[in-house]
């Protein structure tokens, strides 16, 4: 077994025009998706409130209220922070580039969200089911191996988007 020892280095670089374009494109895509889903959500809220106003309460109202509560929870937990991160992304001037290597990885064969769980130096973990790589053509997760040196391009305050991952 061959042991490779690196130390993680993190360097700041300015964002390229292509990376800024990708960040703006992702932000606009998320805004358009939100605008398209807003009428559906508004219709659900309107129907639910109109049933209460006409005193049309039945057993399905409990299910509807639980559905609305869960939708509100998901919106405040994931959607709104996602829009905040996307807005901060388009305002960013610099990115960070971390040079590191893969210590361990596992493939999750879940039916709902198959993906990789990657462990890097300093016990940093990347879960590909929760993180979006904005330039996926630069790196293929199928080709990873233990000890593989990689370079990760990311923004400082963002916990959900990685600009790109590349093999060194």
ChimeraX commands (.cxc) that place a marker at each C-alpha (Angstrom):
marker #1 position 0.00,0.00,0.00 radius 0.5
marker #1 position 1.33,3.38,-0.99 radius 0.5
marker #1 position 0.88,6.25,1.48 radius 0.5
marker #1 position 0.67,9.74,0.09 radius 0.5
marker #1 position 1.00,12.67,2.46 radius 0.5
marker #1 position -0.03,16.15,1.42 radius 0.5
marker #1 position -0.98,19.18,3.36 radius 0.5
marker #1 position -4.08,21.02,2.32 radius 0.5
marker #1 position -3.36,24.42,0.83 radius 0.5
marker #1 position -6.03,27.04,0.29 radius 0.5
marker #1 position -5.34,30.01,-2.00 radius 0.5
marker #1 position -7.62,32.89,-3.01 radius 0.5
marker #1 position -8.05,33.79,-6.68 radius 0.5
marker #1 position -10.37,36.24,-8.47 radius 0.5
marker #1 position -13.37,34.71,-10.19 radius 0.5
marker #1 position -13.03,34.35,-13.94 radius 0.5
marker #1 position -15.65,35.78,-16.32 radius 0.5
marker #1 position -16.84,32.26,-17.16 radius 0.5
marker #1 position -17.32,31.42,-13.46 radius 0.5
marker #1 position -19.23,34.67,-12.89 radius 0.5
marker #1 position -21.42,33.83,-15.88 radius 0.5
marker #1 position -22.14,30.36,-14.48 radius 0.5
marker #1 position -23.04,31.81,-11.06 radius 0.5
marker #1 position -25.44,34.33,-12.65 radius 0.5
marker #1 position -26.98,31.61,-14.80 radius 0.5
marker #1 position -27.57,29.38,-11.75 radius 0.5
marker #1 position -29.13,32.32,-9.86 radius 0.5
marker #1 position -31.49,33.15,-12.73 radius 0.5
marker #1 position -32.44,29.48,-13.14 radius 0.5
marker #1 position -33.34,29.25,-9.47 radius 0.5
marker #1 position -35.35,32.48,-9.62 radius 0.5
marker #1 position -37.30,31.26,-12.68 radius 0.5
marker #1 position -37.98,27.89,-11.03 radius 0.5
marker #1 position -39.26,29.70,-7.93 radius 0.5
marker #1 position -41.51,31.95,-10.01 radius 0.5
marker #1 position -42.93,28.95,-11.88 radius 0.5
marker #1 position -43.63,27.02,-8.65 radius 0.5
marker #1 position -45.12,30.02,-6.82 radius 0.5
marker #1 position -48.60,29.75,-8.47 radius 0.5
marker #1 position -48.86,26.09,-7.50 radius 0.5
marker #1 position -47.96,26.85,-3.90 radius 0.5
marker #1 position -50.32,29.85,-3.85 radius 0.5
marker #1 position -53.14,27.67,-5.18 radius 0.5
marker #1 position -52.58,25.13,-2.37 radius 0.5
marker #1 position -52.69,27.86,0.27 radius 0.5
marker #1 position -55.79,29.45,-1.30 radius 0.5
marker #1 position -57.66,26.14,-1.42 radius 0.5
marker #1 position -56.77,25.35,2.15 radius 0.5
marker #1 position -57.85,28.76,3.46 radius 0.5
marker #1 position -61.08,28.74,1.41 radius 0.5
marker #1 position -62.06,25.39,2.95 radius 0.5
marker #1 position -61.71,26.94,6.40 radius 0.5
marker #1 position -63.66,30.05,5.45 radius 0.5
marker #1 position -66.61,27.97,4.17 radius 0.5
marker #1 position -66.49,25.71,7.26 radius 0.5
marker #1 position -65.89,22.75,5.01 radius 0.5
marker #1 position -63.70,20.91,7.50 radius 0.5
marker #1 position -63.24,17.18,7.04 radius 0.5
marker #1 position -60.65,14.50,7.73 radius 0.5
marker #1 position -58.48,15.53,4.79 radius 0.5
marker #1 position -58.00,18.99,6.33 radius 0.5
marker #1 position -55.61,17.45,8.84 radius 0.5
marker #1 position -53.57,16.00,5.99 radius 0.5
marker #1 position -53.69,19.35,4.17 radius 0.5
marker #1 position -52.52,21.26,7.21 radius 0.5
marker #1 position -49.64,18.83,7.75 radius 0.5
marker #1 position -48.73,19.15,4.07 radius 0.5
marker #1 position -48.74,22.96,4.25 radius 0.5
marker #1 position -46.68,22.97,7.45 radius 0.5
marker #1 position -44.12,20.65,5.87 radius 0.5
marker #1 position -43.97,22.77,2.70 radius 0.5
marker #1 position -43.44,25.94,4.75 radius 0.5
marker #1 position -40.74,24.18,6.75 radius 0.5
marker #1 position -38.92,23.03,3.61 radius 0.5
marker #1 position -39.15,26.48,2.07 radius 0.5
marker #1 position -37.67,28.18,5.13 radius 0.5
marker #1 position -35.07,25.44,5.69 radius 0.5
marker #1 position -33.78,24.93,2.13 radius 0.5
marker #1 position -35.25,27.24,-0.50 radius 0.5
marker #1 position -34.76,30.64,1.13 radius 0.5
marker #1 position -31.16,29.90,2.24 radius 0.5
marker #1 position -30.50,28.59,-1.28 radius 0.5
marker #1 position -31.62,31.90,-2.76 radius 0.5
marker #1 position -29.50,33.81,-0.24 radius 0.5
marker #1 position -26.43,31.73,-1.15 radius 0.5
marker #1 position -27.11,32.23,-4.86 radius 0.5
marker #1 position -27.42,35.99,-4.39 radius 0.5
marker #1 position -24.16,36.09,-2.43 radius 0.5
marker #1 position -22.54,34.04,-5.19 radius 0.5
marker #1 position -23.22,36.63,-7.87 radius 0.5
marker #1 position -21.81,39.38,-5.63 radius 0.5
marker #1 position -18.59,37.45,-4.88 radius 0.5
marker #1 position -15.30,38.72,-6.30 radius 0.5
marker #1 position -12.93,35.96,-5.18 radius 0.5
marker #1 position -12.96,32.19,-4.93 radius 0.5
marker #1 position -10.88,29.82,-2.87 radius 0.5
marker #1 position -8.95,26.94,-4.35 radius 0.5
marker #1 position -8.09,24.08,-2.01 radius 0.5
marker #1 position -5.49,21.54,-3.09 radius 0.5
marker #1 position -6.02,18.31,-1.19 radius 0.5
marker #1 position -6.41,14.57,-1.66 radius 0.5
marker #1 position -9.11,11.98,-1.13 radius 0.5
marker #1 position -8.64,9.91,2.02 radius 0.5
marker #1 position -11.73,7.74,1.66 radius 0.5
marker #1 position -14.92,7.50,-0.38 radius 0.5
marker #1 position -18.08,5.43,-0.36 radius 0.5
marker #1 position -20.79,5.07,-2.95 radius 0.5
marker #1 position -24.34,5.35,-1.62 radius 0.5
marker #1 position -26.61,3.07,-3.65 radius 0.5
marker #1 position -29.79,4.62,-2.31 radius 0.5
marker #1 position -32.70,4.50,-4.70 radius 0.5
marker #1 position -33.74,8.10,-3.98 radius 0.5
marker #1 position -30.38,9.86,-4.07 radius 0.5
marker #1 position -27.39,7.82,-5.24 radius 0.5
marker #1 position -24.11,9.60,-4.69 radius 0.5
marker #1 position -20.65,9.61,-3.18 radius 0.5
marker #1 position -19.52,10.38,0.35 radius 0.5
marker #1 position -15.93,11.64,0.06 radius 0.5
marker #1 position -13.58,12.27,2.98 radius 0.5
marker #1 position -10.72,14.73,2.45 radius 0.5
marker #1 position -7.89,15.92,4.64 radius 0.5
marker #1 position -8.71,17.46,8.04 radius 0.5
marker #1 position -11.85,15.27,8.14 radius 0.5
marker #1 position -13.64,17.44,5.56 radius 0.5
marker #1 position -16.55,15.56,4.01 radius 0.5
marker #1 position -18.27,16.07,0.67 radius 0.5
marker #1 position -21.69,14.52,0.19 radius 0.5
marker #1 position -22.58,14.67,-3.50 radius 0.5
marker #1 position -26.27,14.29,-2.71 radius 0.5
marker #1 position -26.25,17.62,-0.83 radius 0.5
marker #1 position -23.67,19.63,-2.77 radius 0.5
marker #1 position -24.04,20.92,-6.32 radius 0.5
marker #1 position -20.96,21.07,-8.54 radius 0.5
marker #1 position -21.60,23.97,-10.91 radius 0.5
marker #1 position -19.11,22.80,-13.56 radius 0.5
marker #1 position -19.65,19.02,-13.56 radius 0.5
marker #1 position -17.73,18.44,-16.79 radius 0.5
marker #1 position -14.41,19.22,-15.13 radius 0.5
marker #1 position -14.47,16.12,-12.90 radius 0.5
marker #1 position -16.09,12.69,-12.86 radius 0.5
marker #1 position -16.86,11.07,-9.52 radius 0.5
marker #1 position -16.73,7.65,-11.16 radius 0.5
marker #1 position -12.95,7.93,-11.58 radius 0.5
marker #1 position -12.00,8.71,-7.98 radius 0.5
marker #1 position -9.64,6.60,-5.89 radius 0.5
marker #1 position -8.05,6.80,-2.45 radius 0.5
marker #1 position -5.09,9.15,-2.40 radius 0.5
marker #1 position -6.24,10.99,-5.52 radius 0.5
marker #1 position -4.99,14.61,-5.51 radius 0.5
marker #1 position -7.77,17.09,-6.34 radius 0.5
marker #1 position -8.29,20.82,-6.45 radius 0.5
marker #1 position -11.64,22.22,-5.24 radius 0.5
marker #1 position -12.83,25.69,-6.33 radius 0.5
marker #1 position -15.41,27.12,-3.91 radius 0.5
marker #1 position -16.80,30.32,-2.49 radius 0.5
marker #1 position -16.29,31.34,1.11 radius 0.5
marker #1 position -19.82,31.56,2.52 radius 0.5
marker #1 position -21.46,28.90,0.40 radius 0.5
marker #1 position -22.30,25.50,1.86 radius 0.5
marker #1 position -24.24,24.05,-1.07 radius 0.5
marker #1 position -22.39,24.97,-4.27 radius 0.5
marker #1 position -18.87,24.06,-5.39 radius 0.5
marker #1 position -17.67,25.83,-8.52 radius 0.5
marker #1 position -15.65,22.89,-9.76 radius 0.5
marker #1 position -13.50,19.97,-8.73 radius 0.5
marker #1 position -10.52,19.02,-10.83 radius 0.5
marker #1 position -7.89,16.31,-10.75 radius 0.5
marker #1 position -4.35,17.53,-10.20 radius 0.5
marker link #1:1,2 radius 0.2
marker link #1:2,3 radius 0.2
marker link #1:3,4 radius 0.2
marker link #1:4,5 radius 0.2
marker link #1:5,6 radius 0.2
marker link #1:6,7 radius 0.2
marker link #1:7,8 radius 0.2
marker link #1:8,9 radius 0.2
marker link #1:9,10 radius 0.2
marker link #1:10,11 radius 0.2
marker link #1:11,12 radius 0.2
marker link #1:12,13 radius 0.2
marker link #1:13,14 radius 0.2
marker link #1:14,15 radius 0.2
marker link #1:15,16 radius 0.2
marker link #1:16,17 radius 0.2
marker link #1:17,18 radius 0.2
marker link #1:18,19 radius 0.2
marker link #1:19,20 radius 0.2
marker link #1:20,21 radius 0.2
marker link #1:21,22 radius 0.2
marker link #1:22,23 radius 0.2
marker link #1:23,24 radius 0.2
marker link #1:24,25 radius 0.2
marker link #1:25,26 radius 0.2
marker link #1:26,27 radius 0.2
marker link #1:27,28 radius 0.2
marker link #1:28,29 radius 0.2
marker link #1:29,30 radius 0.2
marker link #1:30,31 radius 0.2
marker link #1:31,32 radius 0.2
marker link #1:32,33 radius 0.2
marker link #1:33,34 radius 0.2
marker link #1:34,35 radius 0.2
marker link #1:35,36 radius 0.2
marker link #1:36,37 radius 0.2
marker link #1:37,38 radius 0.2
marker link #1:38,39 radius 0.2
marker link #1:39,40 radius 0.2
marker link #1:40,41 radius 0.2
marker link #1:41,42 radius 0.2
marker link #1:42,43 radius 0.2
marker link #1:43,44 radius 0.2
marker link #1:44,45 radius 0.2
marker link #1:45,46 radius 0.2
marker link #1:46,47 radius 0.2
marker link #1:47,48 radius 0.2
marker link #1:48,49 radius 0.2
marker link #1:49,50 radius 0.2
marker link #1:50,51 radius 0.2
marker link #1:51,52 radius 0.2
marker link #1:52,53 radius 0.2
marker link #1:53,54 radius 0.2
marker link #1:54,55 radius 0.2
marker link #1:55,56 radius 0.2
marker link #1:56,57 radius 0.2
marker link #1:57,58 radius 0.2
marker link #1:58,59 radius 0.2
marker link #1:59,60 radius 0.2
marker link #1:60,61 radius 0.2
marker link #1:61,62 radius 0.2
marker link #1:62,63 radius 0.2
marker link #1:63,64 radius 0.2
marker link #1:64,65 radius 0.2
marker link #1:65,66 radius 0.2
marker link #1:66,67 radius 0.2
marker link #1:67,68 radius 0.2
marker link #1:68,69 radius 0.2
marker link #1:69,70 radius 0.2
marker link #1:70,71 radius 0.2
marker link #1:71,72 radius 0.2
marker link #1:72,73 radius 0.2
marker link #1:73,74 radius 0.2
marker link #1:74,75 radius 0.2
marker link #1:75,76 radius 0.2
marker link #1:76,77 radius 0.2
marker link #1:77,78 radius 0.2
marker link #1:78,79 radius 0.2
marker link #1:79,80 radius 0.2
marker link #1:80,81 radius 0.2
marker link #1:81,82 radius 0.2
marker link #1:82,83 radius 0.2
marker link #1:83,84 radius 0.2
marker link #1:84,85 radius 0.2
marker link #1:85,86 radius 0.2
marker link #1:86,87 radius 0.2
marker link #1:87,88 radius 0.2
marker link #1:88,89 radius 0.2
marker link #1:89,90 radius 0.2
marker link #1:90,91 radius 0.2
marker link #1:91,92 radius 0.2
marker link #1:92,93 radius 0.2
marker link #1:93,94 radius 0.2
marker link #1:94,95 radius 0.2
marker link #1:95,96 radius 0.2
marker link #1:96,97 radius 0.2
marker link #1:97,98 radius 0.2
marker link #1:98,99 radius 0.2
marker link #1:99,100 radius 0.2
marker link #1:100,101 radius 0.2
marker link #1:101,102 radius 0.2
marker link #1:102,103 radius 0.2
marker link #1:103,104 radius 0.2
marker link #1:104,105 radius 0.2
marker link #1:105,106 radius 0.2
marker link #1:106,107 radius 0.2
marker link #1:107,108 radius 0.2
marker link #1:108,109 radius 0.2
marker link #1:109,110 radius 0.2
marker link #1:110,111 radius 0.2
marker link #1:111,112 radius 0.2
marker link #1:112,113 radius 0.2
marker link #1:113,114 radius 0.2
marker link #1:114,115 radius 0.2
marker link #1:115,116 radius 0.2
marker link #1:116,117 radius 0.2
marker link #1:117,118 radius 0.2
marker link #1:118,119 radius 0.2
marker link #1:119,120 radius 0.2
marker link #1:120,121 radius 0.2
marker link #1:121,122 radius 0.2
marker link #1:122,123 radius 0.2
marker link #1:123,124 radius 0.2
marker link #1:124,125 radius 0.2
marker link #1:125,126 radius 0.2
marker link #1:126,127 radius 0.2
marker link #1:127,128 radius 0.2
marker link #1:128,129 radius 0.2
marker link #1:129,130 radius 0.2
marker link #1:130,131 radius 0.2
marker link #1:131,132 radius 0.2
marker link #1:132,133 radius 0.2
marker link #1:133,134 radius 0.2
marker link #1:134,135 radius 0.2
marker link #1:135,136 radius 0.2
marker link #1:136,137 radius 0.2
marker link #1:137,138 radius 0.2
marker link #1:138,139 radius 0.2
marker link #1:139,140 radius 0.2
marker link #1:140,141 radius 0.2
marker link #1:141,142 radius 0.2
marker link #1:142,143 radius 0.2
marker link #1:143,144 radius 0.2
marker link #1:144,145 radius 0.2
marker link #1:145,146 radius 0.2
marker link #1:146,147 radius 0.2
marker link #1:147,148 radius 0.2
marker link #1:148,149 radius 0.2
marker link #1:149,150 radius 0.2
marker link #1:150,151 radius 0.2
marker link #1:151,152 radius 0.2
marker link #1:152,153 radius 0.2
marker link #1:153,154 radius 0.2
marker link #1:154,155 radius 0.2
marker link #1:155,156 radius 0.2
marker link #1:156,157 radius 0.2
marker link #1:157,158 radius 0.2
marker link #1:158,159 radius 0.2
marker link #1:159,160 radius 0.2
marker link #1:160,161 radius 0.2
marker link #1:161,162 radius 0.2
marker link #1:162,163 radius 0.2
marker link #1:163,164 radius 0.2
marker link #1:164,165 radius 0.2
marker link #1:165,166 radius 0.2
marker link #1:166,167 radius 0.2
marker link #1:167,168 radius 0.2
view
